[in-house]
Amino acid sequence: MEENPERTAMLRAQPVHAWLCCLPLLLGACRVVTGPEPIDGPVECTSLLGIPLAAPELAPERREELSDELRAAQARYAEAPHDEEAAIWLGRRLGYLGRYREAVAVYSEALEEHPGSARLLRHRGHRYLTLRRFAEAERDLARAATLLRGVPDTYEADGQPNAAGVPRSTLQSNVWYHLGLAQYLRGEYAAADASFERCRFFASVNDDMLAAATYWSVLTAWKRDDRPRAQALLARVPVSMQLYENQDYHRLLRFFADGQGGAELLADAQKGDLSSSTLGFGLGAWHLSHGAKLQAHRAFQLALGGPTWAAFGYIAAEVELSRAGEGSR
């Protein structure tokens, strides 16, 4: 393999001895991860590393805003308890406040009355992912995908709009995207590859969803040791995309393609902000694909420095570290 000076610098950026004490590194292992069992108590769930996870802290102004929106959703649901749309929005508003178990309960109750609702299954599947209940997430999302076979796609309304106020995701792309994630997190890479490819078909309507689906497709190809497919996907990523939400995925894809900008990505992953989980996990996956397990471990740890444990990069980093034997689970 041709030497890449920037990659070499990144590999040397972290002293090896600092990480030897925490490494039973078996990051290449392919044990299927199903996620922890549901728990009782004040926390929402237990991480794959055995850490209790409570609802995230929110700034007072933001919490009040979200609480107002939740109260409006509760009032609507009280007026129309049998309405599928009212149940969906009540569950979404609960989720935005970190009340994920309550959201699942709302979706489950609504599904008893609307068992053929792909939308309810899509949203419950997403929150099962948040709660590390991957098998249940895969079940719901696979059922939703079956129900949507041959159904025209539609945009989904945003509960937390981007700065431009432009919806970017669709029902079909969201179902296939989250199904691919559930399969990826469980180590079912062939199935995940097929789901992300299907997602890419529906995601072609805009660059945000296309960037996200392509990113996870590349990571899945690496897991399958299919480097030609990964390179073919990366070769089609344009230098510029019209993005309102998934700029970090595009930055990682461009780095994967040409190896440029890694130092900036690493610096940003160390900031402990909303991007840290995405960038940290992406860098870790890249290191792992190059056989650099020590650096992968360090990057996965950076991903856990982000403030949002519901982020997919955070969850995926937990999966990798748990497979390496870290934590109490």
C-alpha positions as a Python dict, from the first residue, in 0.01 Angstrom:
ca = {
    (1, 'M'): (0, 0, 0),
    (2, 'E'): (133, 343, -94),
    (3, 'E'): (234, 551, 206),
    (4, 'N'): (-1, 841, 287),
    (5, 'P'): (185, 1111, 487),
    (6, 'E'): (-131, 1249, 646),
    (7, 'R'): (-244, 905, 755),
    (8, 'T'): (102, 837, 900),
    (9, 'A'): (83, 1160, 1099),
    (10, 'M'): (-258, 1064, 1234),
    (11, 'L'): (-139, 720, 1334),
    (12, 'R'): (147, 878, 1529),
    (13, 'A'): (-65, 1148, 1686),
    (14, 'Q'): (-162, 932, 1985),
    (15, 'P'): (107, 763, 2195),
    (16, 'V'): (65, 388, 2187),
    (17, 'H'): (149, 321, 2550),
    (18, 'A'): (-144, 530, 2673),
    (19, 'W'): (-390, 284, 2528),
    (20, 'L'): (-229, -52, 2596),
    (21, 'C'): (-378, -72, 2943),
    (22, 'C'): (-737, -66, 2812),
    (23, 'L'): (-705, -291, 2514),
    (24, 'P'): (-822, -642, 2482),
    (25, 'L'): (-858, -524, 2121),
    (26, 'L'): (-1053, -765, 1914),
    (27, 'L'): (-1215, -498, 1701),
    (28, 'G'): (-1229, -721, 1400),
    (29, 'A'): (-1455, -971, 1578),
    (30, 'C'): (-1795, -1034, 1426),
    (31, 'R'): (-2002, -1126, 1733),
    (32, 'V'): (-2365, -1031, 1680),
    (33, 'V'): (-2474, -756, 1919),
    (34, 'T'): (-2843, -754, 2008),
    (35, 'G'): (-2839, -479, 2270),
    (36, 'P'): (-2924, -491, 2640),
    (37, 'E'): (-3256, -594, 2782),
    (38, 'P'): (-3503, -318, 2877),
    (39, 'I'): (-3456, -195, 3233),
    (40, 'D'): (-3666, -32, 3503),
    (41, 'G'): (-3574, 280, 3696),
    (42, 'P'): (-3496, 647, 3633),
    (43, 'V'): (-3254, 590, 3344),
    (44, 'E'): (-3365, 531, 2987),
    (45, 'C'): (-3139, 233, 2916),
    (46, 'T'): (-2798, 81, 2982),
    (47, 'S'): (-2522, 134, 2732),
    (48, 'L'): (-2347, -160, 2569),
    (49, 'L'): (-2056, -81, 2802),
    (50, 'G'): (-2273, -117, 3113),
    (51, 'I'): (-2325, 255, 3179),
    (52, 'P'): (-2673, 380, 3281),
    (53, 'L'): (-2797, 640, 3034),
    (54, 'A'): (-3038, 906, 3155),
    (55, 'A'): (-3230, 1158, 2948),
    (56, 'P'): (-2984, 1418, 2816),
    (57, 'E'): (-2948, 1758, 2981),
    (58, 'L'): (-3099, 2043, 2782),
    (59, 'A'): (-3056, 2417, 2806),
    (60, 'P'): (-3349, 2565, 3005),
    (61, 'E'): (-3482, 2761, 2707),
    (62, 'R'): (-3464, 2459, 2480),
    (63, 'R'): (-3628, 2233, 2737),
    (64, 'E'): (-3914, 2479, 2781),
    (65, 'E'): (-3963, 2503, 2405),
    (66, 'L'): (-3972, 2126, 2367),
    (67, 'S'): (-4199, 2092, 2669),
    (68, 'D'): (-4446, 2336, 2516),
    (69, 'E'): (-4449, 2132, 2196),
    (70, 'L'): (-4500, 1814, 2398),
    (71, 'R'): (-4794, 1965, 2586),
    (72, 'A'): (-4955, 2056, 2253),
    (73, 'A'): (-4902, 1699, 2127),
    (74, 'Q'): (-5048, 1557, 2449),
    (75, 'A'): (-5355, 1777, 2413),
    (76, 'R'): (-5406, 1667, 2054),
    (77, 'Y'): (-5367, 1301, 2152),
    (78, 'A'): (-5614, 1344, 2437),
    (79, 'E'): (-5867, 1481, 2189),
    (80, 'A'): (-5803, 1206, 1933),
    (81, 'P'): (-5658, 902, 2113),
    (82, 'H'): (-5730, 674, 1816),
    (83, 'D'): (-5560, 896, 1559),
    (84, 'E'): (-5240, 752, 1413),
    (85, 'E'): (-5093, 1095, 1338),
    (86, 'A'): (-5155, 1218, 1693),
    (87, 'A'): (-4978, 912, 1835),
    (88, 'I'): (-4681, 956, 1604),
    (89, 'W'): (-4630, 1318, 1706),
    (90, 'L'): (-4675, 1245, 2075),
    (91, 'G'): (-4404, 980, 2049),
    (92, 'R'): (-4176, 1211, 1853),
    (93, 'R'): (-4215, 1496, 2101),
    (94, 'L'): (-4139, 1260, 2391),
    (95, 'G'): (-3828, 1143, 2207),
    (96, 'Y'): (-3697, 1496, 2154),
    (97, 'L'): (-3700, 1536, 2533),
    (98, 'G'): (-3510, 1210, 2580),
    (99, 'R'): (-3814, 1021, 2709),
    (100, 'Y'): (-3752, 732, 2473),
    (101, 'R'): (-3917, 454, 2672),
    (102, 'E'): (-4238, 655, 2694),
    (103, 'A'): (-4221, 713, 2319),
    (104, 'V'): (-4196, 339, 2260),
    (105, 'A'): (-4494, 281, 2488),
    (106, 'V'): (-4702, 532, 2290),
    (107, 'Y'): (-4610, 368, 1959),
    (108, 'S'): (-4679, 22, 2097),
    (109, 'E'): (-5023, 120, 2220),
    (110, 'A'): (-5105, 282, 1886),
    (111, 'L'): (-4984, -25, 1698),
    (112, 'E'): (-5242, -237, 1879),
    (113, 'E'): (-5506, -29, 1702),
    (114, 'H'): (-5308, 26, 1378),
    (115, 'P'): (-5104, -296, 1336),
    (116, 'G'): (-5046, -227, 967),
    (117, 'S'): (-4896, 119, 1016),
    (118, 'A'): (-4553, 137, 853),
    (119, 'R'): (-4509, 484, 1000),
    (120, 'L'): (-4561, 371, 1359),
    (121, 'L'): (-4324, 79, 1303),
    (122, 'R'): (-4066, 313, 1149),
    (123, 'H'): (-4072, 545, 1452),
    (124, 'R'): (-4078, 267, 1711),
    (125, 'G'): (-3790, 98, 1529),
    (126, 'H'): (-3588, 418, 1548),
    (127, 'R'): (-3643, 445, 1922),
    (128, 'Y'): (-3558, 80, 1974),
    (129, 'L'): (-3223, 165, 1815),
    (130, 'T'): (-3183, 453, 2059),
    (131, 'L'): (-3251, 215, 2349),
    (132, 'R'): (-2997, -40, 2216),
    (133, 'R'): (-3273, -293, 2144),
    (134, 'F'): (-3141, -380, 1802),
    (135, 'A'): (-3328, -705, 1737),
    (136, 'E'): (-3662, -540, 1806),
    (137, 'A'): (-3565, -245, 1588),
    (138, 'E'): (-3479, -476, 1300),
    (139, 'R'): (-3808, -660, 1337),
    (140, 'D'): (-4015, -341, 1327),
    (141, 'L'): (-3826, -185, 1040),
    (142, 'A'): (-3826, -501, 829),
    (143, 'R'): (-4203, -519, 877),
    (144, 'A'): (-4235, -153, 777),
    (145, 'A'): (-4029, -214, 463),
    (146, 'T'): (-4258, -502, 368),
    (147, 'L'): (-4568, -290, 421),
    (148, 'L'): (-4424, -13, 203),
    (149, 'R'): (-4340, -237, -92),
    (150, 'G'): (-4475, -65, -402),
    (151, 'V'): (-4602, 237, -207),
    (152, 'P'): (-4507, 581, -349),
    (153, 'D'): (-4256, 763, -134),
    (154, 'T'): (-4338, 1082, 56),
    (155, 'Y'): (-4136, 1337, 251),
    (156, 'E'): (-4164, 1322, 630),
    (157, 'A'): (-4239, 1640, 822),
    (158, 'D'): (-3951, 1756, 1043),
    (159, 'G'): (-4009, 1777, 1414),
    (160, 'Q'): (-3677, 1956, 1455),
    (161, 'P'): (-3631, 2142, 1125),
    (162, 'N'): (-3290, 2227, 983),
    (163, 'A'): (-3182, 2590, 956),
    (164, 'A'): (-3331, 2619, 608),
    (165, 'G'): (-3662, 2468, 715),
    (166, 'V'): (-3644, 2222, 426),
    (167, 'P'): (-3752, 1858, 493),
    (168, 'R'): (-3486, 1620, 365),
    (169, 'S'): (-3588, 1267, 458),
    (170, 'T'): (-3866, 1050, 320),
    (171, 'L'): (-4063, 764, 469),
    (172, 'Q'): (-3908, 498, 245),
    (173, 'S'): (-3552, 625, 284),
    (174, 'N'): (-3592, 648, 662),
    (175, 'V'): (-3725, 294, 689),
    (176, 'W'): (-3442, 146, 482),
    (177, 'Y'): (-3180, 367, 650),
    (178, 'H'): (-3277, 267, 1001),
    (179, 'L'): (-3317, -97, 899),
    (180, 'G'): (-2965, -90, 757),
    (181, 'L'): (-2838, 60, 1082),
    (182, 'A'): (-3008, -210, 1291),
    (183, 'Q'): (-2848, -479, 1075),
    (184, 'Y'): (-2508, -308, 1078),
    (185, 'L'): (-2513, -276, 1456),
    (186, 'R'): (-2604, -645, 1487),
    (187, 'G'): (-2317, -747, 1259),
    (188, 'E'): (-2548, -858, 976),
    (189, 'Y'): (-2342, -688, 708),
    (190, 'A'): (-2478, -857, 396),
    (191, 'A'): (-2832, -762, 496),
    (192, 'A'): (-2719, -411, 590),
    (193, 'D'): (-2551, -369, 252),
    (194, 'A'): (-2875, -455, 74),
    (195, 'S'): (-3078, -221, 295),
    (196, 'F'): (-2844, 74, 247),
    (197, 'E'): (-2844, 14, -128),
    (198, 'R'): (-3222, 27, -124),
    (199, 'C'): (-3203, 340, 88),
    (200, 'R'): (-2970, 499, -168),
    (201, 'F'): (-3237, 447, -434),
    (202, 'F'): (-3492, 648, -236),
    (203, 'A'): (-3230, 890, -99),
    (204, 'S'): (-3138, 1014, -444),
    (205, 'V'): (-3408, 1283, -412),
    (206, 'N'): (-3164, 1504, -217),
    (207, 'D'): (-2800, 1520, -115),
    (208, 'D'): (-2849, 1499, 262),
    (209, 'M'): (-3003, 1153, 260),
    (210, 'L'): (-2773, 1041, -21),
    (211, 'A'): (-2464, 1142, 178),
    (212, 'A'): (-2589, 954, 486),
    (213, 'A'): (-2681, 639, 296),
    (214, 'T'): (-2353, 641, 102),
    (215, 'Y'): (-2151, 683, 421),
    (216, 'W'): (-2301, 377, 585),
    (217, 'S'): (-2277, 184, 259),
    (218, 'V'): (-1901, 247, 253),
    (219, 'L'): (-1862, 139, 616),
    (220, 'T'): (-2062, -175, 544),
    (221, 'A'): (-1846, -254, 241),
    (222, 'W'): (-1538, -227, 461),
    (223, 'K'): (-1693, -466, 711),
    (224, 'R'): (-1748, -712, 426),
    (225, 'D'): (-1389, -658, 308),
    (226, 'D'): (-1530, -542, -25),
    (227, 'R'): (-1283, -266, -102),
    (228, 'P'): (-1371, -239, -472),
    (229, 'R'): (-1731, -160, -379),
    (230, 'A'): (-1621, 94, -119),
    (231, 'Q'): (-1392, 265, -368),
    (232, 'A'): (-1662, 268, -635),
    (233, 'L'): (-1903, 436, -394),
    (234, 'L'): (-1643, 692, -288),
    (235, 'A'): (-1553, 769, -648),
    (236, 'R'): (-1909, 890, -704),
    (237, 'V'): (-1913, 1132, -409),
    (238, 'P'): (-1894, 1486, -548),
    (239, 'V'): (-1663, 1745, -398),
    (240, 'S'): (-1963, 1971, -336),
    (241, 'M'): (-2313, 1870, -230),
    (242, 'Q'): (-2621, 2071, -133),
    (243, 'L'): (-2637, 1984, 235),
    (244, 'Y'): (-2844, 2124, 517),
    (245, 'E'): (-2787, 1850, 774),
    (246, 'N'): (-2524, 1589, 689),
    (247, 'Q'): (-2212, 1794, 630),
    (248, 'D'): (-2010, 1571, 864),
    (249, 'Y'): (-2092, 1260, 661),
    (250, 'H'): (-1979, 1438, 346),
    (251, 'R'): (-1655, 1552, 511),
    (252, 'L'): (-1582, 1194, 614),
    (253, 'L'): (-1664, 1058, 268),
    (254, 'R'): (-1425, 1304, 105),
    (255, 'F'): (-1155, 1206, 354),
    (256, 'F'): (-1215, 838, 285),
    (257, 'A'): (-1184, 911, -88),
    (258, 'D'): (-861, 1110, -96),
    (259, 'G'): (-708, 1096, 252),
    (260, 'Q'): (-709, 1474, 282),
    (261, 'G'): (-834, 1671, 583),
    (262, 'G'): (-784, 1403, 846),
    (263, 'A'): (-610, 1634, 1093),
    (264, 'E'): (-902, 1878, 1085),
    (265, 'L'): (-1152, 1595, 1134),
    (266, 'L'): (-956, 1466, 1432),
    (267, 'A'): (-940, 1813, 1587),
    (268, 'D'): (-1314, 1859, 1546),
    (269, 'A'): (-1386, 1513, 1689),
    (270, 'Q'): (-1206, 1619, 2008),
    (271, 'K'): (-1434, 1917, 2073),
    (272, 'G'): (-1700, 1716, 2257),
    (273, 'D'): (-1986, 1871, 2062),
    (274, 'L'): (-2265, 1728, 1846),
    (275, 'S'): (-2022, 1638, 1566),
    (276, 'S'): (-1783, 1444, 1789),
    (277, 'S'): (-1976, 1118, 1778),
    (278, 'T'): (-2015, 1123, 1400),
    (279, 'L'): (-1656, 1222, 1328),
    (280, 'G'): (-1503, 1005, 1600),
    (281, 'F'): (-1681, 693, 1485),
    (282, 'G'): (-1611, 764, 1118),
    (283, 'L'): (-1240, 807, 1185),
    (284, 'G'): (-1242, 492, 1397),
    (285, 'A'): (-1406, 293, 1119),
    (286, 'W'): (-1147, 424, 873),
    (287, 'H'): (-856, 332, 1103),
    (288, 'L'): (-1008, -11, 1158),
    (289, 'S'): (-1041, -67, 784),
    (290, 'H'): (-666, 1, 757),
    (291, 'G'): (-581, -240, 1041),
    (292, 'A'): (-487, 38, 1285),
    (293, 'K'): (-668, -99, 1590),
    (294, 'L'): (-503, 125, 1848),
    (295, 'Q'): (-601, 440, 1663),
    (296, 'A'): (-949, 300, 1598),
    (297, 'H'): (-996, 247, 1970),
    (298, 'R'): (-891, 604, 2043),
    (299, 'A'): (-1132, 741, 1782),
    (300, 'F'): (-1421, 532, 1916),
    (301, 'Q'): (-1351, 675, 2259),
    (302, 'L'): (-1372, 1024, 2110),
    (303, 'A'): (-1713, 934, 1971),
    (304, 'L'): (-1831, 869, 2327),
    (305, 'G'): (-1724, 1223, 2417),
    (306, 'G'): (-2021, 1365, 2230),
    (307, 'P'): (-2313, 1493, 2438),
    (308, 'T'): (-2583, 1287, 2265),
    (309, 'W'): (-2584, 917, 2343),
    (310, 'A'): (-2875, 872, 2101),
    (311, 'A'): (-2647, 963, 1808),
    (312, 'F'): (-2581, 673, 1573),
    (313, 'G'): (-2206, 733, 1581),
    (314, 'Y'): (-2215, 709, 1960),
    (315, 'I'): (-2414, 385, 1949),
    (316, 'A'): (-2191, 232, 1681),
    (317, 'A'): (-1879, 322, 1880),
    (318, 'E'): (-2030, 142, 2181),
    (319, 'V'): (-2080, -164, 1963),
    (320, 'E'): (-1717, -166, 1852),
    (321, 'L'): (-1581, -112, 2203),
    (322, 'S'): (-1809, -378, 2350),
    (323, 'R'): (-1688, -624, 2087),
    (324, 'A'): (-1336, -540, 2199),
    (325, 'G'): (-1426, -653, 2550),
    (326, 'E'): (-1441, -308, 2704),
    (327, 'G'): (-1699, -231, 2971),
    (328, 'S'): (-1892, -456, 3205),
    (329, 'R'): (-2129, -609, 2951),
}
